[in-house]
Amino acid sequence: MSMWNHILTCKVEGCKNRIDGQGHHNKHQATFGSDGPWNRIGLCRQHHTILHQIGLTSFLEKFPELKPLFDRAERIEKLWQEMKSGSREEENFTEQEKLDWEHILYCRKHFGRR
């Protein structure tokens, strides 16, 4: 088993399918969400289709184990948007925001600018 399997497989508990393309954008690009890895949730084609068919609220009711992933992606994307717009200063970060910002910087360094 590859050491990357946990990264490349669907995040729905028990699902062993590979991630569909880039995964689900938590904040859609159509609504100015970034294409950064922090704004994506790894879902297989089947679960990605289900999410879009039933909507996020119903999807998270069906798969509650994913709520922390969606919440984290939303929190990090919000911080990214605030920093990009200049409405936030790094000096005023909470401890959690410092960790989130480090995650963003790591992703940008290793996966390209988004």
ABEGO torsion letter per residue (X at the ends): XBAAAAAABBABBGBABBBBEAEBBABBAAAGBBABAAABBBBBAAAAAAAAAAEAAAAAAABAAAAAAAAAAAAAAAAAAAAAAGABBAAABBAAAAAAAAAAAAAAAAAEBX
